[in-house]
Amino acid sequence: MTEHNRASTSPTISEVAAAAGVGRATVARTLGGYGSVSDATRDRVTRAAQQLGYRPNTIARSMTTGETKTLGVVVADVGNPFFAGVLRAFTDMVRQHGYDVLVLSTDEDLGKEAAAIGVLVDKQVDGIVLASAAGRDAPPEHLELVRSRGIPTVLIDRLFDGIEMDTVVINNREASREAVSELISRGHRRIGFVWGPATMEPATGLAAMDAIIARSLSSDGERLRGYLDALEQAGIEFDTSLVTHVVKNEQQATRAVLGMLSLMDPPTAMFATESDALVGTIRALRQRGLSYPEDVSLIGFDDSSWATVMSPPLSMVAQPLHQLGTLTAQCLLERIAGSTSPVAMHVLEATFVPRESVAALSL
């Protein structure tokens, strides 16, 4: 065997055992994470494996244990600060339990989502986390696929009526109600609501809006319901012209807000319920030569560090990203471990963070 071939050949368990001065079974137990091994032996085996560059044969291990030690996560956009924050906390926790994570983006496309689920099923992942692009009243068919395969699955950020799966969400309705109530408390009555359901249907009244909400992502729909709650509590009549419909991008949000600002009686305050909607709103204000909070008060959703360096800093709704990620990991790991506890709906609270983008209405 040449030096090149020897260098390119992966070290074997036997070589690790020889280097550590233990038997093959001890190496298997140590690196496989099962059975009883003393701390001193574990350190010796681990050090030998690292020095030799040993990597376990995950395919062989999965055939033996029935586990791949791999989890799948399917989200709309890994670049979205919300999903990025949740994923960071999730992966940090599951890696402590020896799991690797495959992350797939769908761009809020159900076809891509179904394909992603198919990939994860084929790879025999031990569990799945899903933020689905389907509307609340129409659960995606691929949820039945993972259920039929017995793959533990946790839904995050979005929920479905009639689906019994562990779910981790925030109280979007209350978070939105609190933010809009803050604007109302400052004297605002004409409050624009920039949200992102995947529809361009006109909302001709509350009945039409209810139908749109039912078909929207649950997070979008609940935020709109919170807006309507705040208006009702304050005795403010709902005006459909103050609700924009955008399809998850800044450009459409900008156009929608420009149209709202062109109304005979334009809004004096804006509530943008996602990052793209917020950026589009700010761009529209600048194109009209308006500033916040002098001309239009502004509140956004999904607090992040960039909101604090804006001039002036933005008042935001902050979601508990770390808690969302760790709780999702806990739920999934418990199911993988065989938990038979009842399916749970975990609802976490968001926090309104007041800064300098809201001012009292000047009459």
JOLINNOR-V258157 format. One record per backbone hydrogen bond with DSSP energy under -0.5 kcal/mol. CO is the residue of the C=O (numbers start at 0). NH is the residue of the N-H. E is the energy in kcal/mol with one decimal. If there is no record, write none. Layout:
co:CO nh:NH e:E
co:CO nh:NH e:E
//
This chain:
co:1 nh:5 e:-2.3
co:2 nh:6 e:-2.3
co:3 nh:7 e:-1.7
co:4 nh:8 e:-0.9
co:5 nh:8 e:-0.5
co:11 nh:15 e:-1.9
co:12 nh:16 e:-2.9
co:13 nh:17 e:-2.3
co:14 nh:18 e:-2.2
co:15 nh:19 e:-2.1
co:16 nh:20 e:-1.2
co:16 nh:21 e:-2.2
co:22 nh:26 e:-1.7
co:23 nh:27 e:-2.5
co:24 nh:28 e:-2.4
co:25 nh:29 e:-2.4
co:26 nh:30 e:-2.9
co:27 nh:31 e:-1.9
co:28 nh:32 e:-1.0
co:28 nh:33 e:-1.6
co:34 nh:36 e:-0.5
co:37 nh:41 e:-2.7
co:38 nh:42 e:-2.4
co:39 nh:43 e:-2.0
co:40 nh:44 e:-2.8
co:41 nh:45 e:-2.6
co:42 nh:46 e:-2.3
co:43 nh:47 e:-2.1
co:44 nh:48 e:-2.6
co:45 nh:49 e:-2.2
co:46 nh:50 e:-2.3
co:47 nh:51 e:-2.0
co:48 nh:52 e:-1.0
co:48 nh:53 e:-2.6
co:55 nh:57 e:-1.2
co:56 nh:60 e:-2.4
co:57 nh:61 e:-2.4
co:58 nh:62 e:-1.8
co:59 nh:63 e:-1.5
co:60 nh:64 e:-3.0
co:61 nh:65 e:-2.2
co:68 nh:99 e:-2.5
co:69 nh:125 e:-3.0
co:69 nh:126 e:-0.6
co:70 nh:101 e:-3.0
co:71 nh:128 e:-2.5
co:72 nh:74 e:-0.5
co:72 nh:103 e:-2.8
co:73 nh:130 e:-2.6
co:74 nh:105 e:-1.5
co:75 nh:106 e:-2.6
co:76 nh:79 e:-1.4
co:79 nh:83 e:-2.9
co:80 nh:84 e:-2.2
co:81 nh:85 e:-2.1
co:82 nh:86 e:-2.9
co:83 nh:87 e:-2.0
co:84 nh:88 e:-1.6
co:85 nh:89 e:-2.4
co:86 nh:90 e:-3.1
co:87 nh:91 e:-2.0
co:88 nh:92 e:-1.6
co:89 nh:93 e:-2.4
co:90 nh:94 e:-2.1
co:91 nh:95 e:-0.7
co:92 nh:95 e:-0.6
co:93 nh:96 e:-1.2
co:93 nh:98 e:-1.9
co:94 nh:97 e:-1.6
co:99 nh:70 e:-2.6
co:100 nh:102 e:-0.5
co:101 nh:72 e:-3.0
co:103 nh:74 e:-2.2
co:105 nh:108 e:-1.2
co:107 nh:109 e:-0.5
co:108 nh:112 e:-2.3
co:109 nh:113 e:-2.6
co:110 nh:114 e:-2.1
co:111 nh:115 e:-2.5
co:112 nh:116 e:-2.4
co:113 nh:117 e:-2.1
co:114 nh:118 e:-2.1
co:115 nh:119 e:-2.2
co:116 nh:120 e:-2.4
co:117 nh:121 e:-2.4
co:118 nh:122 e:-1.9
co:119 nh:124 e:-1.9
co:120 nh:123 e:-1.4
co:125 nh:151 e:-0.6
co:126 nh:71 e:-2.7
co:127 nh:153 e:-2.3
co:128 nh:73 e:-2.9
co:129 nh:131 e:-0.6
co:129 nh:155 e:-2.2
co:134 nh:137 e:-1.7
co:135 nh:160 e:-1.8
co:139 nh:142 e:-1.6
co:140 nh:143 e:-1.5
co:140 nh:144 e:-0.8
co:141 nh:145 e:-1.8
co:142 nh:146 e:-1.8
co:143 nh:147 e:-2.7
co:144 nh:148 e:-1.6
co:145 nh:150 e:-2.5
co:146 nh:149 e:-1.0
co:149 nh:151 e:-0.6
co:151 nh:127 e:-2.5
co:152 nh:165 e:-0.5
co:153 nh:129 e:-2.3
co:154 nh:167 e:-2.6
co:155 nh:157 e:-1.8
co:159 nh:162 e:-1.0
co:161 nh:163 e:-0.5
co:162 nh:164 e:-1.1
co:165 nh:154 e:-2.8
co:166 nh:345 e:-3.2
co:167 nh:156 e:-2.4
co:168 nh:347 e:-2.8
co:169 nh:171 e:-2.1
co:170 nh:174 e:-2.4
co:171 nh:175 e:-2.4
co:172 nh:176 e:-2.4
co:173 nh:177 e:-2.4
co:174 nh:178 e:-1.8
co:175 nh:179 e:-2.5
co:176 nh:180 e:-2.4
co:177 nh:181 e:-1.6
co:178 nh:182 e:-1.3
co:179 nh:183 e:-2.3
co:180 nh:184 e:-2.4
co:181 nh:185 e:-0.7
co:182 nh:185 e:-0.7
co:182 nh:187 e:-1.8
co:183 nh:186 e:-2.1
co:185 nh:360 e:-2.9
co:188 nh:190 e:-1.1
co:189 nh:191 e:-0.6
co:189 nh:267 e:-2.4
co:189 nh:268 e:-1.4
co:191 nh:193 e:-0.5
co:191 nh:270 e:-2.5
co:192 nh:194 e:-0.8
co:192 nh:243 e:-2.3
co:193 nh:272 e:-2.6
co:194 nh:245 e:-0.8
co:196 nh:198 e:-2.3
co:201 nh:203 e:-1.0
co:204 nh:208 e:-2.3
co:205 nh:209 e:-2.5
co:206 nh:210 e:-1.6
co:207 nh:211 e:-2.0
co:208 nh:212 e:-2.7
co:209 nh:213 e:-1.9
co:210 nh:214 e:-1.1
co:211 nh:215 e:-0.9
co:212 nh:215 e:-0.8
co:213 nh:136 e:-1.6
co:215 nh:135 e:-2.3
co:216 nh:220 e:-2.6
co:217 nh:221 e:-2.6
co:218 nh:222 e:-1.6
co:219 nh:223 e:-1.9
co:220 nh:224 e:-2.2
co:221 nh:225 e:-1.9
co:222 nh:226 e:-1.7
co:223 nh:227 e:-2.5
co:224 nh:228 e:-2.5
co:225 nh:229 e:-2.1
co:226 nh:230 e:-2.0
co:227 nh:231 e:-2.6
co:228 nh:232 e:-2.7
co:229 nh:233 e:-1.5
co:230 nh:234 e:-0.5
co:230 nh:235 e:-2.9
co:231 nh:234 e:-1.2
co:237 nh:239 e:-0.5
co:238 nh:241 e:-2.0
co:239 nh:242 e:-1.6
co:241 nh:192 e:-3.2
co:241 nh:243 e:-0.5
co:243 nh:194 e:-0.7
co:243 nh:245 e:-0.5
co:248 nh:252 e:-1.7
co:249 nh:253 e:-2.6
co:250 nh:254 e:-2.2
co:251 nh:255 e:-2.4
co:252 nh:256 e:-2.5
co:253 nh:257 e:-2.4
co:254 nh:258 e:-1.9
co:255 nh:259 e:-1.8
co:256 nh:260 e:-2.5
co:257 nh:261 e:-0.7
co:258 nh:261 e:-0.7
co:259 nh:262 e:-1.4
co:262 nh:265 e:-0.7
co:267 nh:296 e:-2.2
co:268 nh:191 e:-3.2
co:269 nh:298 e:-2.0
co:270 nh:193 e:-2.6
co:270 nh:272 e:-0.5
co:273 nh:277 e:-2.2
co:274 nh:278 e:-2.5
co:275 nh:279 e:-2.5
co:276 nh:280 e:-1.9
co:277 nh:281 e:-2.4
co:278 nh:282 e:-2.3
co:279 nh:283 e:-2.2
co:280 nh:284 e:-2.3
co:281 nh:285 e:-2.2
co:282 nh:286 e:-2.3
co:283 nh:287 e:-1.4
co:284 nh:289 e:-3.1
co:285 nh:288 e:-1.4
co:290 nh:294 e:-2.4
co:290 nh:295 e:-1.5
co:296 nh:269 e:-2.3
co:297 nh:314 e:-0.6
co:298 nh:271 e:-2.5
co:299 nh:316 e:-1.7
co:303 nh:306 e:-1.2
co:303 nh:307 e:-0.6
co:304 nh:307 e:-1.0
co:304 nh:308 e:-0.7
co:305 nh:308 e:-0.6
co:305 nh:309 e:-0.5
co:306 nh:313 e:-2.2
co:309 nh:311 e:-0.6
co:312 nh:355 e:-1.4
co:314 nh:299 e:-2.1
co:315 nh:317 e:-0.6
co:315 nh:352 e:-3.7
co:316 nh:301 e:-1.4
co:316 nh:302 e:-1.3
co:316 nh:318 e:-0.5
co:317 nh:350 e:-2.4
co:318 nh:320 e:-2.1
co:319 nh:323 e:-2.6
co:320 nh:324 e:-2.5
co:321 nh:325 e:-2.6
co:322 nh:326 e:-2.5
co:323 nh:327 e:-2.0
co:324 nh:328 e:-2.1
co:325 nh:329 e:-2.5
co:326 nh:330 e:-2.5
co:327 nh:331 e:-2.3
co:328 nh:332 e:-2.9
co:329 nh:333 e:-2.2
co:330 nh:334 e:-1.9
co:331 nh:335 e:-2.5
co:332 nh:336 e:-1.9
co:333 nh:338 e:-2.5
co:334 nh:337 e:-1.4
co:343 nh:166 e:-2.2
co:343 nh:345 e:-0.6
co:344 nh:346 e:-0.7
co:345 nh:168 e:-2.8
co:345 nh:347 e:-0.6
co:347 nh:170 e:-2.5
co:350 nh:317 e:-3.6
co:351 nh:353 e:-0.7
co:352 nh:315 e:-2.0
co:356 nh:297 e:-2.7
co:360 nh:362 e:-0.6
//
